[in-house]
Amino acid sequence: MNKPIIYRLTVQGRLKESWSAWFNGMTITVEVDSHGSHSTTLTGPVVDQTALHGMLDKVRDLGLQLVLVKRIEGEGGSNS
């Protein structure tokens, strides 16, 4: 059985934690840089590539600028 893969998606701007449900329960972390600009990081398991593309579609549909997509942990617990 395939395990979900942990991904980190970072977008410019600020998303409220209430958006977590729309992004399949991913953890939402908002950061502010030294210039006062916000970025939001969504971290959590993604069951397959179709689900990942679905989340990327949501980012696009919200008009957010995608900054980073990173695979944090893959099958078998190895980092990629």
N, C-alpha and C positions, 0 to 999 in steps of 0.2 A: 504494500500500500504506500502511495506517495505521500510524503509529509509536505505541508505547506512550506513555502519559502518566505523568509522574513525580508521585507523590502522597506526602504526609506525613500519617501518622495518629499522633495522640498519645493515649495512654491513661494513666489513673492506675495506679500500681503499677509493679512491676518484672517484666519478662520477661527470661529468660536468652537469650543469643545463640543457643542451640540451637533456639529457636522460629522462627528465621529460615526454615528449610526449610518449616515449616507455613504461613508467610506468603509463599510463592512467592519465597524468597530475598531478601526486603527486608532492608535494613540496619537493625539494632536499636541504638539509642542510649539509655542510661539516664541520667537526670539526677536530682540530689538538690537540693531547694530549701533555703533557709536554716532551715526548720523540720524538716528531715530526711525530708520526704515524697518518695517516688520517682515519677517519670513515665517512660514509655517512648515513644520515637518510632520509628516504622517508616517508612522512606523507600525508595522504589524505583519501578520501572516497573509500570504496570497496563495490561494489553492492551486492556481495554474495560470498560464499565459493569457487565457481568455479573460480571467478575472483581473489581471494586471492591466490589460488593454481597456477593460471596462472602467477601471479607476482613472486611467489616463484620459478617457473620453469625458469623465465627470470633471476633471481639471479643466479640460478644454471648454466644456459647456458652461462652466462658471466664469470663463474668461480670465483664468489665472495664468500667470507666466510660470511655466515649469522651469525650475533651476537645476534639479538633480533627481535622478532615479538611480538607486543603488541597491544591489542585492547584498543583504547583510549576512544572512546565514542560509545555507542551502541544505539539501538532503544530506543526512548523515552528520549534521552539525558542523560541517566545514565552512569556513568563511570564504567568500568569493570576491 
